[in-house]
Amino acid sequence: MAKFNGLNPVVVQALNNLQYRYSGETPEMWCSCVRYPFKKLLEYNPKYFSKNGFIQMVEREYIDGEFKAGRRSFNIYCTVCDSLVFICENTIKCVSDHLNKCIARMAKKNFAYSIHT
């Protein structure tokens, strides 16, 4: 997770905690748990975040009596389409491509809706 200068440390900690998926938790369960708090964090911190955001799942491993960050998964929660998304590669480029397509699709829908009303 990136560092944000000037961002409340409580918000940073909340973001860090949301990205982890614990053993026994499916990607769908993880998504349902992060959906509401992540949307609220974006909404209440517009100075730092766009509402068109994502959070990537990181597997959490229990090693030597402690939880440790594992590898990033191929799943993200996307606020634009409000769903769990499987990305083809574990890279920011792949996530950016998804977000750009998603935002364009939503903008097109909203434009079509405004013409008909």
Secondary structure, DSSP 8 states (H G I E B T S, - for coil): ----TT--HHHHHHHHHHTEE-TT--HHHHHHHHHHHHHHHHHH-TTT--SS-EEEEEEEEEETTEEEEEEEEEEEEETTTTEEEE-SSSSHHHHHHHHHHHHHHHHHHHHHHHHH-
